[in-house]
Amino acid sequence: MKNLTFSQKRSLTVFAFSVRMFFMGAEEGVIFPSVWLYLQMFHADYWYYGLVLSAYNTVGIVSGILVGYLADRNMNLRLSGFIWNLAEVVGNAMYSLHFNMSLPLLGRMVAGFGEGYVSAIWAELARITTEEERTRYFALLKVSFVLELALGPALNIFLKEFDFYIGNWHIDFRTSPGFFMSLMWILVTGIMYVFVYDLSDEMRKEKGYEPVSDGLTEEQFSNKEQFRVASNMESAGDNHDDITSSPFINDDFTKTEEIEKNDDSVNPDDARKSSSVSFRDTVIDMFAKFHVIVVVYSIFSC
């Protein structure tokens, strides 16, 4: 695979990222609906149930900050992916061990550490895509996550049929979700190790190496960008010459300044009112979007 082009490597990398996002959705869609049935084995209280549910995302927040910091320090994308995926493998295996009530909680915490790798995924996509195509790739990964988040609970219909022993370890409908996800994360780890390329590192090593669109070669992209910049500079220069050469330019500027002064003298608070209204609308819009996100998440989690 050493002779692959940049676009081909990027496609394989995005595919591997999509697979990981898909199983991140499965992590919540498969595990969350089965937690309470599992904890009833230990006669756990409701507060412990809430603790186990929140452990994954709580640790994921801390891990995401750490991964984001390391991503800015140019960490090895493939090696870090292996380490963070290993946390998912170990965490889910620990979760399915029914020998002690603390193991499900510890397992969710360890698995939550692996969730932080999503920060490196977003950072890498931002580096290896152009502004025009970035939204397309971001949407692809988000769809992969939401798709399995919606389909994940249905997998428990299949997992409830598990009933076998590995030594004293009983894999049944309560422990099978963790066991199954541990196996799936082993598969994801292998896929990512084979198909993920550290493209941003390659771009830093080769001078002048830029992200390209799928439809253009590196040379075509470079020529297109140079032509666009040159055209913009030429257009800007022509407009500047036309404006400055106009015999009426000074009069126009003077009249414009007088009009602005008159407007300010009539109602000096208009600018502040406009700014206040704009800020208020922004806050309202922000809370409205947050409400929609919470509602959608609640629907998929049920």
C-alpha positions as a Markdown table, in Angstrom:
| # | Residue | x | y | z |
|---|---|---|---|---|
| 1 | Met | 0.0 | 0.0 | 0.0 |
| 2 | Lys | 3.0 | 2.3 | -0.2 |
| 3 | Asn | 2.1 | 3.5 | -3.7 |
| 4 | Leu | -1.3 | 4.8 | -2.8 |
| 5 | Thr | -2.2 | 8.4 | -3.5 |
| 6 | Phe | -3.1 | 10.9 | -0.9 |
| 7 | Ser | -6.8 | 10.7 | -1.7 |
| 8 | Gln | -6.8 | 6.9 | -1.5 |
| 9 | Lys | -5.0 | 6.9 | 1.8 |
| 10 | Arg | -7.5 | 9.5 | 3.1 |
| 11 | Ser | -10.5 | 7.4 | 1.9 |
| 12 | Leu | -9.1 | 4.4 | 3.8 |
| 13 | Thr | -8.5 | 6.5 | 6.9 |
| 14 | Val | -12.0 | 7.9 | 6.8 |
| 15 | Phe | -13.4 | 4.4 | 6.4 |
| 16 | Ala | -11.5 | 3.2 | 9.5 |
| 17 | Phe | -12.7 | 6.3 | 11.4 |
| 18 | Ser | -16.3 | 5.6 | 10.3 |
| 19 | Val | -16.0 | 2.0 | 11.6 |
| 20 | Arg | -14.8 | 3.3 | 15.0 |
| 21 | Met | -17.6 | 5.9 | 15.2 |
| 22 | Phe | -20.1 | 3.2 | 14.3 |
| 23 | Phe | -19.0 | 1.0 | 17.3 |
| 24 | Met | -18.9 | 4.0 | 19.6 |
| 25 | Gly | -22.6 | 4.3 | 18.9 |
| 26 | Ala | -22.9 | 0.5 | 19.6 |
| 27 | Glu | -21.1 | 1.0 | 22.8 |
| 28 | Glu | -24.0 | 3.1 | 24.1 |
| 29 | Gly | -26.8 | 1.4 | 22.2 |
| 30 | Val | -25.8 | -2.1 | 23.4 |
| 31 | Ile | -24.6 | -1.5 | 26.9 |
| 32 | Phe | -26.9 | 1.1 | 28.3 |
| 33 | Pro | -30.2 | -0.8 | 27.9 |
| 34 | Ser | -28.8 | -3.9 | 29.6 |
| 35 | Val | -27.1 | -2.3 | 32.6 |
| 36 | Trp | -30.0 | -2.4 | 35.0 |
| 37 | Leu | -30.7 | -6.1 | 34.3 |
| 38 | Tyr | -27.0 | -6.8 | 34.9 |
| 39 | Leu | -26.8 | -4.9 | 38.2 |
| 40 | Gln | -29.8 | -6.7 | 39.6 |
| 41 | Met | -27.5 | -9.7 | 39.9 |
| 42 | Phe | -25.7 | -7.8 | 42.6 |
| 43 | His | -28.9 | -6.3 | 44.1 |
| 44 | Ala | -27.5 | -2.8 | 43.4 |
| 45 | Asp | -29.2 | 0.4 | 44.4 |
| 46 | Tyr | -30.4 | 3.0 | 41.9 |
| 47 | Trp | -27.6 | 5.4 | 42.8 |
| 48 | Tyr | -25.0 | 2.8 | 41.8 |
| 49 | Tyr | -26.9 | 2.2 | 38.5 |
| 50 | Gly | -26.6 | 6.0 | 37.8 |
| 51 | Leu | -23.0 | 5.9 | 38.6 |
| 52 | Val | -22.3 | 3.0 | 36.2 |
| 53 | Leu | -24.3 | 4.8 | 33.4 |
| 54 | Ser | -22.4 | 8.1 | 33.8 |
| 55 | Ala | -18.9 | 6.6 | 34.3 |
| 56 | Tyr | -18.3 | 6.1 | 30.6 |
| 57 | Asn | -19.0 | 9.6 | 29.4 |
| 58 | Thr | -17.5 | 11.3 | 32.5 |
| 59 | Val | -14.1 | 9.6 | 31.9 |
| 60 | Gly | -14.5 | 10.2 | 28.2 |
| 61 | Ile | -14.6 | 14.0 | 28.8 |
| 62 | Val | -11.2 | 13.9 | 30.6 |
| 63 | Ser | -9.8 | 11.5 | 28.1 |
| 64 | Gly | -11.0 | 13.8 | 25.2 |
| 65 | Ile | -9.1 | 16.7 | 26.7 |
| 66 | Leu | -6.0 | 14.7 | 27.0 |
| 67 | Val | -6.2 | 13.3 | 23.5 |
| 68 | Gly | -6.9 | 16.8 | 22.1 |
| 69 | Tyr | -3.8 | 18.1 | 23.8 |
| 70 | Leu | -1.7 | 15.2 | 22.5 |
| 71 | Ala | -3.2 | 15.7 | 19.0 |
| 72 | Asp | -1.9 | 19.3 | 19.0 |
| 73 | Arg | 1.5 | 17.9 | 19.9 |
| 74 | Asn | 1.6 | 15.8 | 16.8 |
| 75 | Met | 1.1 | 12.4 | 18.4 |
| 76 | Asn | 1.3 | 9.2 | 16.3 |
| 77 | Leu | -2.2 | 8.6 | 15.1 |
| 78 | Arg | -2.0 | 4.9 | 14.5 |
| 79 | Leu | -0.2 | 4.0 | 17.8 |
| 80 | Ser | -2.5 | 6.2 | 19.9 |
| 81 | Gly | -5.5 | 4.6 | 18.2 |
| 82 | Phe | -4.2 | 1.2 | 19.2 |
| 83 | Ile | -3.8 | 2.3 | 22.8 |
| 84 | Trp | -7.2 | 4.0 | 23.1 |
| 85 | Asn | -8.9 | 1.1 | 21.4 |
| 86 | Leu | -7.2 | -1.3 | 23.8 |
| 87 | Ala | -8.9 | 0.6 | 26.6 |
| 88 | Glu | -12.3 | -0.2 | 25.0 |
| 89 | Val | -11.4 | -3.9 | 24.7 |
| 90 | Val | -10.2 | -4.2 | 28.3 |
| 91 | Gly | -13.0 | -2.0 | 29.7 |
| 92 | Asn | -15.8 | -4.1 | 28.1 |
| 93 | Ala | -14.1 | -7.3 | 29.2 |
| 94 | Met | -14.0 | -6.0 | 32.8 |
| 95 | Tyr | -17.6 | -4.9 | 32.6 |
| 96 | Ser | -18.7 | -8.5 | 31.7 |
| 97 | Leu | -16.9 | -10.0 | 34.7 |
| 98 | His | -19.6 | -10.8 | 37.2 |
| 99 | Phe | -17.4 | -11.8 | 40.2 |
| 100 | Asn | -17.6 | -8.5 | 42.0 |
| 101 | Met | -20.1 | -5.6 | 41.9 |
| 102 | Ser | -17.3 | -3.0 | 41.4 |
| 103 | Leu | -16.1 | -4.6 | 38.1 |
| 104 | Pro | -19.0 | -3.2 | 36.0 |
| 105 | Leu | -18.2 | 0.3 | 37.2 |
| 106 | Leu | -14.5 | 0.0 | 36.7 |
| 107 | Gly | -15.0 | -1.5 | 33.3 |
| 108 | Arg | -17.2 | 1.4 | 32.2 |
| 109 | Met | -14.5 | 3.8 | 33.4 |
| 110 | Val | -11.7 | 2.1 | 31.5 |
| 111 | Ala | -13.8 | 1.9 | 28.4 |
| 112 | Gly | -14.7 | 5.5 | 28.7 |
| 113 | Phe | -11.0 | 6.4 | 28.5 |
| 114 | Gly | -11.1 | 5.0 | 25.0 |
| 115 | Glu | -13.9 | 7.3 | 24.0 |
| 116 | Gly | -11.5 | 10.3 | 24.1 |
| 117 | Tyr | -9.9 | 9.2 | 20.8 |
| 118 | Val | -12.7 | 10.9 | 19.0 |
| 119 | Ser | -10.8 | 14.2 | 19.6 |
| 120 | Ala | -7.9 | 12.9 | 17.5 |
| 121 | Ile | -10.4 | 11.9 | 14.8 |
| 122 | Trp | -11.9 | 15.3 | 14.4 |
| 123 | Ala | -8.5 | 17.0 | 14.6 |
| 124 | Glu | -7.1 | 14.8 | 11.9 |
| 125 | Leu | -10.1 | 15.3 | 9.6 |
| 126 | Ala | -9.7 | 19.1 | 10.0 |
| 127 | Arg | -6.1 | 18.9 | 8.9 |
| 128 | Ile | -6.4 | 16.6 | 5.9 |
| 129 | Thr | -9.6 | 18.1 | 4.2 |
| 130 | Thr | -10.3 | 21.3 | 2.5 |
| 131 | Glu | -13.0 | 23.7 | 3.7 |
| 132 | Glu | -15.3 | 22.7 | 0.9 |
| 133 | Glu | -15.2 | 18.9 | 1.7 |
| 134 | Arg | -14.8 | 19.0 | 5.5 |
| 135 | Thr | -18.6 | 19.1 | 6.2 |
| 136 | Arg | -19.1 | 16.0 | 4.0 |
| 137 | Tyr | -16.6 | 14.0 | 6.0 |
| 138 | Phe | -17.8 | 15.2 | 9.4 |
| 139 | Ala | -21.4 | 14.3 | 8.5 |
| 140 | Leu | -20.3 | 10.9 | 7.3 |
| 141 | Leu | -18.7 | 10.1 | 10.7 |
| 142 | Lys | -21.6 | 11.5 | 12.7 |
| 143 | Val | -24.1 | 9.5 | 10.6 |
| 144 | Ser | -22.1 | 6.3 | 11.4 |
| 145 | Phe | -22.3 | 7.1 | 15.1 |
| 146 | Val | -26.0 | 7.9 | 15.2 |
| 147 | Leu | -26.9 | 4.9 | 13.0 |
| 148 | Glu | -25.5 | 2.3 | 15.4 |
| 149 | Leu | -26.8 | 4.3 | 18.3 |
| 150 | Ala | -30.3 | 3.7 | 16.9 |
| 151 | Leu | -29.7 | 0.1 | 15.9 |
| 152 | Gly | -27.6 | -0.9 | 18.9 |
| 153 | Pro | -30.5 | -1.8 | 21.3 |
| 154 | Ala | -31.9 | -4.3 | 18.8 |
| 155 | Leu | -28.7 | -6.3 | 19.1 |
| 156 | Asn | -29.7 | -7.3 | 22.6 |
| 157 | Ile | -32.3 | -9.6 | 21.0 |
| 158 | Phe | -29.5 | -11.6 | 19.6 |
| 159 | Leu | -27.3 | -11.3 | 22.7 |
| 160 | Lys | -30.0 | -12.6 | 25.0 |
| 161 | Glu | -29.5 | -16.1 | 23.5 |
| 162 | Phe | -25.9 | -16.3 | 24.8 |
| 163 | Asp | -25.5 | -18.9 | 27.6 |
| 164 | Phe | -22.1 | -20.6 | 28.0 |
| 165 | Tyr | -19.2 | -20.7 | 30.4 |
| 166 | Ile | -15.5 | -19.9 | 30.0 |
| 167 | Gly | -14.2 | -21.5 | 33.2 |
| 168 | Asn | -16.2 | -19.8 | 36.0 |
| 169 | Trp | -17.1 | -16.9 | 33.7 |
| 170 | His | -20.7 | -17.2 | 32.8 |
| 171 | Ile | -21.7 | -15.4 | 29.6 |
| 172 | Asp | -25.5 | -14.9 | 29.6 |
| 173 | Phe | -28.0 | -12.2 | 28.6 |
| 174 | Arg | -26.6 | -10.0 | 31.4 |
| 175 | Thr | -22.9 | -10.2 | 30.7 |
| 176 | Ser | -23.0 | -10.9 | 26.9 |
| 177 | Pro | -23.2 | -7.2 | 25.9 |
| 178 | Gly | -19.8 | -6.5 | 27.5 |
| 179 | Phe | -18.3 | -9.7 | 26.1 |
| 180 | Phe | -19.6 | -9.0 | 22.6 |
| 181 | Met | -18.4 | -5.4 | 22.5 |
| 182 | Ser | -15.0 | -6.5 | 23.7 |
| 183 | Leu | -14.7 | -8.8 | 20.7 |
| 184 | Met | -16.0 | -6.0 | 18.4 |
| 185 | Trp | -13.4 | -3.6 | 19.6 |
| 186 | Ile | -10.6 | -6.2 | 18.9 |
| 187 | Leu | -11.9 | -6.1 | 15.3 |
| 188 | Val | -12.0 | -2.3 | 15.2 |
| 189 | Thr | -8.5 | -2.2 | 16.5 |
| 190 | Gly | -7.2 | -4.4 | 13.7 |
| 191 | Ile | -9.1 | -2.4 | 11.0 |
| 192 | Met | -7.7 | 0.9 | 12.3 |
| 193 | Tyr | -4.2 | -0.4 | 12.6 |
| 194 | Val | -4.3 | -1.5 | 8.9 |
| 195 | Phe | -6.2 | 1.3 | 7.3 |
| 196 | Val | -5.4 | 4.5 | 9.3 |
| 197 | Tyr | -2.6 | 6.6 | 7.8 |
| 198 | Asp | -1.0 | 9.5 | 9.7 |
| 199 | Leu | -1.6 | 11.9 | 6.8 |
| 200 | Ser | -1.1 | 15.1 | 8.7 |
| 201 | Asp | 2.4 | 13.9 | 9.7 |
| 202 | Glu | 3.1 | 13.2 | 6.0 |
| 203 | Met | 2.0 | 16.7 | 5.1 |
| 204 | Arg | 4.3 | 18.3 | 7.7 |
| 205 | Lys | 7.3 | 16.3 | 6.5 |
| 206 | Glu | 6.9 | 17.2 | 2.8 |
| 207 | Lys | 7.2 | 20.9 | 2.1 |
| 208 | Gly | 4.3 | 22.2 | 0.0 |
| 209 | Tyr | 2.1 | 19.1 | 0.5 |
| 210 | Glu | -1.5 | 20.3 | 0.8 |
| 211 | Pro | -4.8 | 18.5 | 1.3 |
| 212 | Val | -6.5 | 17.8 | -2.0 |
| 213 | Ser | -10.1 | 17.1 | -3.2 |
| 214 | Asp | -10.9 | 13.7 | -4.5 |
| 215 | Gly | -11.5 | 15.0 | -8.0 |
| 216 | Leu | -8.1 | 16.7 | -8.4 |
| 217 | Thr | -4.5 | 15.6 | -8.3 |
| 218 | Glu | -2.0 | 17.3 | -6.1 |
| 219 | Glu | -0.6 | 19.3 | -9.0 |
| 220 | Gln | -4.0 | 20.3 | -10.3 |
| 221 | Phe | -5.0 | 21.4 | -6.9 |
| 222 | Ser | -1.9 | 23.6 | -6.5 |
| 223 | Asn | -2.3 | 25.1 | -9.9 |
| 224 | Lys | -6.0 | 25.9 | -9.2 |
| 225 | Glu | -5.2 | 27.6 | -5.9 |
| 226 | Gln | -2.4 | 29.7 | -7.5 |
| 227 | Phe | -4.7 | 30.7 | -10.3 |
| 228 | Arg | -7.5 | 31.7 | -7.8 |
| 229 | Val | -5.2 | 33.7 | -5.7 |
| 230 | Ala | -3.7 | 35.5 | -8.7 |
| 231 | Ser | -7.2 | 36.3 | -10.1 |
| 232 | Asn | -8.3 | 37.7 | -6.7 |
| 233 | Met | -5.3 | 39.9 | -6.4 |
| 234 | Glu | -5.7 | 41.2 | -10.0 |
| 235 | Ser | -9.4 | 41.8 | -9.5 |
| 236 | Ala | -8.7 | 43.6 | -6.2 |
| 237 | Gly | -6.1 | 45.8 | -7.9 |
| 238 | Asp | -8.4 | 46.8 | -10.7 |
| 239 | Asn | -11.2 | 47.7 | -8.4 |
| 240 | His | -8.8 | 49.8 | -6.3 |
| 241 | Asp | -7.5 | 51.7 | -9.3 |
| 242 | Asp | -11.1 | 52.4 | -10.5 |
| 243 | Ile | -12.1 | 53.7 | -7.2 |
| 244 | Thr | -9.1 | 55.9 | -6.5 |
| 245 | Ser | -9.1 | 57.3 | -10.1 |
| 246 | Ser | -12.7 | 58.5 | -9.7 |
| 247 | Pro | -13.0 | 62.4 | -9.6 |
| 248 | Phe | -15.9 | 62.1 | -7.3 |
| 249 | Ile | -14.3 | 59.8 | -4.7 |
| 250 | Asn | -13.5 | 62.5 | -2.1 |
| 251 | Asp | -17.0 | 64.0 | -2.4 |
| 252 | Asp | -18.6 | 60.6 | -2.0 |
| 253 | Phe | -16.6 | 59.8 | 1.1 |
| 254 | Thr | -17.4 | 63.2 | 2.6 |
| 255 | Lys | -21.1 | 62.8 | 2.1 |
| 256 | Thr | -21.0 | 59.3 | 3.5 |
| 257 | Glu | -19.3 | 60.5 | 6.7 |
| 258 | Glu | -21.8 | 63.3 | 7.1 |
| 259 | Ile | -24.8 | 60.9 | 6.8 |
| 260 | Glu | -23.3 | 58.6 | 9.4 |
| 261 | Lys | -22.7 | 61.4 | 11.8 |
| 262 | Asn | -26.3 | 62.6 | 11.3 |
| 263 | Asp | -27.6 | 59.1 | 11.9 |
| 264 | Asp | -25.7 | 58.8 | 15.2 |
| 265 | Ser | -26.9 | 62.2 | 16.4 |
| 266 | Val | -30.5 | 61.3 | 15.8 |
| 267 | Asn | -30.5 | 58.1 | 17.8 |
| 268 | Pro | -27.1 | 57.2 | 19.4 |
| 269 | Asp | -28.5 | 54.1 | 21.2 |
| 270 | Asp | -29.6 | 52.3 | 18.0 |
| 271 | Ala | -26.3 | 50.5 | 17.7 |
| 272 | Arg | -26.4 | 49.3 | 21.3 |
| 273 | Lys | -30.0 | 48.1 | 20.9 |
| 274 | Ser | -29.2 | 46.2 | 17.7 |
| 275 | Ser | -26.3 | 44.6 | 19.5 |
| 276 | Ser | -28.4 | 43.6 | 22.4 |
| 277 | Val | -31.2 | 42.2 | 20.3 |
| 278 | Ser | -28.6 | 40.2 | 18.3 |
| 279 | Phe | -27.1 | 38.8 | 21.4 |
| 280 | Arg | -30.5 | 37.9 | 22.8 |
| 281 | Asp | -31.5 | 36.1 | 19.6 |
| 282 | Thr | -28.2 | 34.2 | 19.7 |
| 283 | Val | -28.7 | 33.0 | 23.2 |
| 284 | Ile | -32.3 | 31.9 | 22.5 |
| 285 | Asp | -31.2 | 30.0 | 19.4 |
| 286 | Met | -28.4 | 28.3 | 21.3 |
| 287 | Phe | -30.8 | 27.0 | 24.0 |
| 288 | Ala | -33.3 | 25.9 | 21.4 |
| 289 | Lys | -30.7 | 23.8 | 19.6 |
| 290 | Phe | -29.6 | 22.4 | 22.9 |
| 291 | His | -33.1 | 21.4 | 23.7 |
| 292 | Val | -33.5 | 19.6 | 20.4 |
| 293 | Ile | -30.2 | 17.7 | 21.0 |
| 294 | Val | -31.4 | 16.6 | 24.4 |
| 295 | Val | -34.7 | 15.4 | 23.0 |
| 296 | Val | -33.1 | 13.5 | 20.2 |
| 297 | Tyr | -30.6 | 11.9 | 22.5 |
| 298 | Ser | -33.3 | 10.9 | 24.9 |
| 299 | Ile | -35.3 | 9.2 | 22.1 |
| 300 | Phe | -32.4 | 7.2 | 20.9 |
| 301 | Ser | -31.3 | 6.2 | 24.5 |
| 302 | Cys | -34.7 | 4.8 | 25.4 |
